[in-house]
Amino acid sequence: MKYRLITIVFFTCFLSCDFINKKPKVNSSHNCMPSMVFSKNNPEDLKVTEFILNENTEGMIFVEGGEFEMGGDNNQAMQDEFPKHKVVVNSFWMDETEVTNDQFNEFVEETGFVTTAEKVIDWNEIKKILPPGTPKPHDSLMAPASLIFYEIETENMNDFTQWWKLEKNASWRNPLGKDSNINGKGNHPVIHISWDDALAYCKWAGKRLPTEAEFEYASRGGLKNNIYSWGNELIYEGKSKANTWEGKFPSNNNTNDQYYYTAPVKSFQPNAYGFYDLAGNVWEWCSDWYHSEYYKMSSEKTAINPKGPKSSYDPNEPYSPKKVMRGGSFLCNDSYCSGYRNSMRMKSTPDSSSMHAGFRTVVDVSN
């Protein structure tokens, strides 16, 4: 693990992304999604503060429950994707696509919700989960902001601060900063969404976030032990299968898939269950806490509807509790993180937001 000093102190838990070499069972110290410890949101501020069973499943797909093998399928898999183990999930409904800008806008207009990226950072909150003695950054660094990707020529793949920058006034409304907007992008997935923001939306909608097991089960689409949601054909073979980074990361995206940033939902073929963008486009939040040893702790017997560990642990950032993210994004590349693999696990703090972080929702099946 390589750590280095940067000026924005709250990025101490953002310094965890080693270059991901293509070796069997690579160390789990990957973090294509940088973490920021802001702790600015409180989902309980919503008008709706309790989950309710929502019978409205419009725009959702019914997934019949069953047993599958969860975990790594090939030599790109990280240590935290092993061991492969049996899991049973109950039937559930899941959004056909990621939650879009139009859908999120409806939520904001009705509730007045303000996202994590739109709030001033509360130092008294973030210092609780930073290493002891971390100095307070200058007030100018506590302004509303979110993470933006910048293309760059580099051979040093260990230092991802070269292509990730904290941009003031970047949010779901202004995805590239203050002079940008989402006009004409109502059918794009909403981005710059923290786990806290996604949870708030779920509470309003009477839905919930998928568990990590449900997400992988849906992504596999009934295909046994396949690497990707579409099967085993490599991402760069044949026609474009998902919105990902094509070319040399992070310096050149040839955009054969026609999209540099997010793509409108339903731009690529769905998987066998009918879901769009379970691979690529944006990383999607799951309900589970992340623990690097979780599969090892729970693999001795078949797991029934697992909801993740009771607490989070990332050995690279032990002071920062994290939630699981799945599915990869438009920045994922086969030579760097292959985040669009069925079993790929990503993680970030619940209050982190970036230009490739979104979500979709789930509804339980009524008995």
N, C-alpha and C positions, 0 to 999 in steps of 0.2 A: 504494500500500500504506500503510495507516495503522497505526502502532504506538503503543501507549500503555503506561504503567507500571501493573503490578498487583502486589499484595503477594506472590503466590506466584511466586517467581522462575522455577521450572521451567516456567511457562507462557510463557516467552519464545518458545518455538516453537509456542505455541498461538495467538499473536496474528497470524493470517493470513487471517481471513475477511472479505474485502470483501463488500459487498452485491452480489449477482449480478444485474445489470440484464439485462433481456431484449433483448439486442442481438445481431446476427450476430457470431459468433466472438468472444465476450467474452473478455477477458483471463483467463488460467488461474489467477489468484490466488484460487481458491475453496477453501474448506475447511470444509464443513458438519460434518465430523467433526474436532473439536479434537484437537490432538496433545499428548501429555504425554511428556516424556523421562524415563522412570523407570529403564529397564534393570535390572529386578529379577529377571527370570526367566532360567533357563538350561535349554533343552529337553533338554540332555544329562543332566540330573539324573534323567530318566525311567528306569524299568527297561528299557524298549525304546528303544534308541538308534540303530537302523538301520531304514531303510525296507525293507519287504518287499512283495512282490506279494501282494495279498490276493485270493483267488478268490471271496470271499463278496461278492456284489453285491446282497444283499437290500436292498430299499428304494432301489435305484438304478435309473436309466434308461440304456439304451444309446443313445449318440449316434453315428450314423454320420458319419465325418469328411467333409470337403469344403472347398470354397472359398467365401469370402464377402467382402464389402466391409466393412471395419472402420473405424469412425469416425463423425463427426457427420452427422446427417440433417436438421437444421433450424436455424433461426436462434437457438435456445437453446443450441446447442453452444458449448463453450469453445474457446479456441485450442489447448489440448492434446488436443482430439479431432480435429484436422486435421493433415495431409490425410487424407481417406478413402483407404484403400489395400487392396489385395488380400492376403488371408491364407488359408493352407491349414492345417487342423488334422487330425490323425489321429483315428480313432475313439476314444471313451473312455466310461467309465461315470461318471455324476454322481448325487449324492444327489437324490432326488425333492424333498426339503424341506431347510430349514436343519437343522443339528444341534440337537436339542431338549435341554431340561433333563434329561429322563430319560436320554438317551443320554450326555450329558456327566457326569451323576452316576455312571453305571456306570463310566466311565473313572476318575473321581476315587476311587471306592471301591476299585477294583482297584489303582491305582498310588499313591494318597496324594498326588497332584499338588496343589500350591497355586498358584492363579492369580496373575497379576501384581497384580491389585487387592487381593489378600489379604496382600501382603507389604509390609514396611517399605521405603521408598525408599532406595536406596544412592547417597548423594551422590557418592562416588568414581567411580561409573559414569556418572551422568548428566552430570557436569561435563565429561566427555570430548567430548560433542557439543553443548555449549552455547557461546555466544560467549565468547571469552577475557575473563577478568575478572568473569564473572557471580558475584555474591556468593552464599554458601551461605544458603539460607533457614533460618528457625528450626526446631529439631528437631520442634516441634509440627506443622509442615507436611509432615513426612516420614512421617507415619503411613499405614497402609494406607487407600486411598481410590480412588474412581473418579468419573467425570463423570456428573452428573445434570442433566436438563433441568427448568427451571421456567418455566411460562407467565408472561408479563409483558406489560404494555401499554407500548409504546415506538414512537417514530417513528425512532429512531436504529438503523438496521439494520446499521451498520458495527461496532457494539460488541456482539459476540455473548457477551461475558463477562456480559452482563445476564441471559441465559437459561441459560448453562452454569455450574454450580458444582461444585467438587470436594467430594464428600461422603465423610466418613470412614465406613469400614465398609460402603460400598456394594460389592457384588460379585455374582457370578452367583447366590449363595445368598440375598442380601439386595439385590434390585435397586433398591430405593428408599432404602436405608440400613438401619441396625441394627434397626429395628423392623418391617421388612418381611420377606417370605419368598416362596417359590415354591410353597407348598401349593396343589394343584389346578392347577398350571401345568406339569405334566410334558410336555405336548405343545406348549408355547410354545418358540420358539427361545431357546437359551441366549444371554445377553447379558453385558456387561462382560467380553468376551473380547478379549484382545490377540492380535496375530499370533503372538507367542511361544506363547501358550496354545493357539491353533489348531494350530500346528505340532506341539506336544507330543501333542495328541489324535490327529493324523494318524499320528504315529510309533507310537502305541499300537495304532491300528486297522489299520495296514498300508496306509494310504491316503495321499493327498497333497491339497494345496490346488489348486484349478483355476488354470490360467494366466489372465491377463486375456483373452487371445484365446479360450480355451475358454469362459469365462464369457459373453462377448458372443455367441459363436456359439450357445451353448445358449439364451441369452435371446432371440435373434432367432427361434428356433424355425422356421427355414426360410423366414421372410418376408424378402424382399429390400428392404433400405433403409428399413424401417419405423421409426418413431420409438420405439415402445414394444413390449414383449413381446407385447401383445395386438393390435397393429396400429397404426393412426394416429388412432383416435378419442381426443379429448382426455380427460385424466384426469377432468375434472369433468362430462363428458357421459355420459348413459346411466346404467347401474347401476354400483355400486362395483366397481372392477377390482383394487384393491390396498389395502393398509393404509398410508394416507398421511395427511398433515395437510390437513384440509378446512376452509377458512375463512381468516381472516387470521392469518398467522404473524408473531410467536409469541404472539399474544394471545388467539386464539379458535379452537378446533377444534370444529366442529359435529358431528363424529363420525357423519356419515351412514353411514360404513362400520362403525359399531358399536364401534370400538376406539380408545381414547385412547393406550394404550401398545402393546405387542406383541399380536398376534393368534395364536391357535392355528394351527399349520401346517395347510395345506389349507382355510383359511377362504374363499379366493377361487378363482376358476376358474384352472386351469393354462393354460400356453401351449400352442402346437401340438405341442411335444415331450412335454408332460405334466409339466413342472416347475411347482412352486408357489413363489410369492414370490420369483422372480428379480427382481421389481420390488416395492419397498416392504418393509414389516415391519422388517428390520434390514439394515444395511450388511454386506457379506460380504467377508472377506479373500481376496485372491488371492496367488499365490506370487511375483509379479513385484515387483521394485523399481520405484518410480515415478521417471520422468524427464519433465520438462515438454516436452522436445523429442524424445521417443522416436519418435513417429510420423514426424516430419520426417527423422530419422536412418535410418529403416528402410523408407521408402515407395518407394524407387526401383525395387525389384523385388518380386515376390510373396514374402511372408514365409512360410516353411515351419515350422510348429509353433513360433512365436516364444515365448520364455520371458522376455522383457523385457530391459531394459538390464543391463549388468554392474554398474552403480552407480547410485545415486539422486541426483537433483538437483531441488530445488524452489527457484526463484530467490527466493521470499519467505522461505524458511527454509533457507539454504544449509548450516547446521551440522547439520541434522536429516535423516538418511537415512530414507526413507519407503517403505512398501509400498502397493500399490494396493488399493483397496476398490471394490466394485461393487454395483449394485442399488438403492441408495436405502434409505430407512427410513420408519418411521411418522411421522417429523418432516419429511419432504420435502414441499414445497408448490410448486405450479406457478409462483408468483410469486417464489420465493426460490432454489431450487436445482434443481428438476426432476430429482432424483437417480435417479428411476425410469426415465429414458430408457435405451434400449439402450446408447448410446455414452458415457454420463456416467461420468467418471473421478473418483474420490475417492482421497485418500491420507492416511496417518497413520503416525507412527513405530511400529515393531513392538511397542513396549511400552505403547502407548496403549490404554485401555479406556474404554468408556462404555456407557450404557444402551441404545444402539441399534447395538452392534457385535457381530456373530456370524459364522457361517461355514457352509459345507457342503464336502463332500469329493469327491474324484475317484479313480477306479481306472483304470489303464492297461489296454488290451485286450491279452490274451495273444496272442502270435504262434503 
